[in-house]
């Protein structure tokens, strides 16, 4: 249960920006040509689901009473296949123009250090019902847990890259490579998972074909070094003119890479049928430790999932982001985009974002989208230039879980504090 709470902590605490790749946190439009150096602190979090509500999450994590009404609110939203996902990132970066060091005009070098977490899962309606209502309603029936998938990954990232620093009518680009330290990983993939309960309730059969992987359970925490890997990020921006106004096309691909976890990791690939009939007690004097020895939690898990120590490689959830941006007026800008996360039980996200400049130093934004881990999403944000090189971004692209916690699940927030030096 402690591990479950740690995973759920990911769903409520931390920081992850929804629609911005890693390079673009450094490579933003407000990097002035006159600035020689930029430093920034970034943090963001995002959680969403197409079925589980925010209030249910909160009760489950805090250990509060989950009443029948709360369970029914989720049950009414469940589909045959459901998804949930969350991301947490925080860290710092520094960007330096190379013309101040190597006299390379309009090219900047940047470094970043981040702590990152990712969680996603896909599950059936039957799995939720058995988990929170028990298997009694399935007497004589088959509960379908097929295509269950769960991934949890935490790692630290040291990134170095180059980007085009000049902001004018020319195309811009950025590229970065990262060294990754794998801290923790857990995954379950059950293409086949079926639970049959006998009509009289005296036995159960669990038929499964699944793969389970887990990093070294003895090494946990930020200092744990259970794997090593690498990744690459790529960014490109091309401006062009239209009849309506100045436009830009942007494409970024982030986190193309993998992490190899060490030989102390646990792995299981199992295709079996587990039959359980309980145990018979003829007399109270039979209630000894030996009575339960063959039906302990560890022995049941070992029967279903015999683990072995083995090294394995994990592919990162890679992010593709495409946007079309048009300047409709001096104060109003419209952005249309799509986003997809590979290897993460993610549904293609379509979104639209509007930026409005109240003054030269204050801009507000609104977003609306459909897809990702949830259904419809909406959010608000603000940018402020405080002068003397200090700037700030703050907001959320998932407000619906805060506004209607019994009907929606999306919650998120982002914050970035920037300082430019001339």
Buried (B, 14 or more C-beta within 10 A) or exposed (E): EEEEEBBBEBBBEBBBBBBBBBBBBBBBEBBEEEBBBBBBBBBBBBBBBBBBBBBBBBBBBEEEEBEEEBBEBBBEBBEEBBBBBBBBBBBBBBBBBBBEEEEBEBBBBBBBEBBBBBBBBBBBBBBBBBEBEEBEEBEEEEBBBBBBBBBBBBBBBBBEBBBBBBBEEEEBBBEBBBBBBBBBBBBBBBEBBBBBBEEEEEEBBBBBBBBBBBBBBEBBEEEBEBBBBBBBBBBBBEBEEEEEBBBBBBBBBBBBBBBBBBEBBBBBBBEEEBEEEEEEEEEEEEEEEEEEEEEEEEEBEEBBBEBEEBEBEBBBBBBBBBBEBBBEEEEEBBBEBBBBBBBBBBBEBBBBBBBEBEEEEEBBBBBBBBBBBBBEBBBEBEBBBEEEBEBBBBBBBBBBBBEBBEBBBBBBBBBBBBBBEE
